[in-house]
Amino acid sequence: MTAVPLAQPRGRREKSTDLPKIKLLSWLGIESILWGVVIAHLVKWAVSFAYFASFQVRYAIGYGKGTWTVWYLKDWWDRLPVHVANLLGQPWFKSQAEPLWWITWRHDIRDVTISVVATIIVRLLFAKPKYPADDRPGLKVYLTRVPLALLAALVPIAIIGVLAWKVPWLLQHGYAVPARYGTVASEANGWIAAGTWITVLMGIAGGLVATKVMQRIADDIQWFFAERSAAKIQAESKLSLTGSRVIGTPAHRARVHWLLEHKTDLPPRSPWLVRALLIVGFFAMAFAGAGAWLNLVGPAAPH
């Protein structure tokens, strides 16, 4: 990406890592929380649709009366333990039906994945830059840090999962909302009694650990989109167009304003990395929209 021509500041040059941290108890902090709620819902919808499209839908092509399945993983995923037992030639199960425990596990895997991804993204809303705007980790760093972050996230997830399995008290006891709060108490206590909070806790813990591993590329992703916003504003300014206001989270706006106020000489990014980030961003928004349909009015909507 080409460098954005920016104005030369006066006095000491401020470093991009000196951007102020967004305090939780502030107007910007409250705004970030609201953004976090919205983004968490978008993440939930996007992951739900990715799960649905990958494991629940049959993709086939046909000509005339013939039809060939290209992709269909529903049976493979729904009866995964049975398929593994058959592959290894082990009589682990009395029938070919899916074990009841696996029905719970596969839904928990989806819920934990949603919590991990949402935690990583929401956590970044409050994080100030730790790497400068001109840091360019490159595609190789992305390909190594993302798998490492996912592996690191599995450690707290596994620990909490084992504790929930070996210590039944965690699921059978806990805080209960007083009954005087009516419907809120009923919904909250039902959620607690169902043990769903365990999967949420697992995802949050895993997401927090993952953010430590992928901080460098997380910073790079945020700078990437901030640079695009800054370049757009500069282009509109040259054409004397209005509507150049920065839109986004407080953390995003802070990065964009820094780029606009400081003269930067940014090295070019890998063209493949730029394409990959744009493609991921496009599909993330597309999946979020499709997931909203799926969960609100589609097959996964409550009836």
Stockholm file with secondary structure:
# STOCKHOLM 1.0

chainA/1-303         MTAVPLAQPRGRREKSTDLPKIKLLSWLGIESILWGVVIAHLVKWAVSFAYFASFQVRYAIGYGKGTWTVWYLKDWWDRLPVHVANLLGQPWFKSQAEPLWWITWRHDIRDVTISVVATIIVRLLFAKPKYPADDRPGLKVYLTRVPLALLAALVPIAIIGVLAWKVPWLLQHGYAVPARYGTVASEANGWIAAGTWITVLMGIAGGLVATKVMQRIADDIQWFFAERSAAKIQAESKLSLTGSRVIGTPAHRARVHWLLEHKTDLPPRSPWLVRALLIVGFFAMAFAGAGAWLNLVGPAAPH
#=GR chainA/1-303 SS CCCCCCCCCSSSCCCGGGCCCCCSSSHHHHHHHHHHHHHHHHHHHHHHHHHHHHHTCCEEEEETTEEEEEECCHHHHHTHHHHHHHHHTCCCCSSSSCCHHHHHHHHHHHHHHHHHHHHHHHHHHSCCCSSCTTCCCHHHHHHHHHHHHHHHHHHHHHHHHHHHHHCTHHHHCCCCCCGGGTHHHHHHHHHHHTTHHHHHHHHHHHHHHHHHHTHHHHHHHHHHHHHHHHHHHHHHHHTTCSCCCCCSCHHHHHHHHHHHHSCCCCCCCCHHHHHHHHHHHHHHHHHHHHHHHHHHTSTTSCC
#=GC SS_cons         CCCCCCCCCSSSCCCGGGCCCCCSSSHHHHHHHHHHHHHHHHHHHHHHHHHHHHHTCCEEEEETTEEEEEECCHHHHHTHHHHHHHHHTCCCCSSSSCCHHHHHHHHHHHHHHHHHHHHHHHHHHSCCCSSCTTCCCHHHHHHHHHHHHHHHHHHHHHHHHHHHHHCTHHHHCCCCCCGGGTHHHHHHHHHHHTTHHHHHHHHHHHHHHHHHHTHHHHHHHHHHHHHHHHHHHHHHHHTTCSCCCCCSCHHHHHHHHHHHHSCCCCCCCCHHHHHHHHHHHHHHHHHHHHHHHHHHTSTTSCC
//
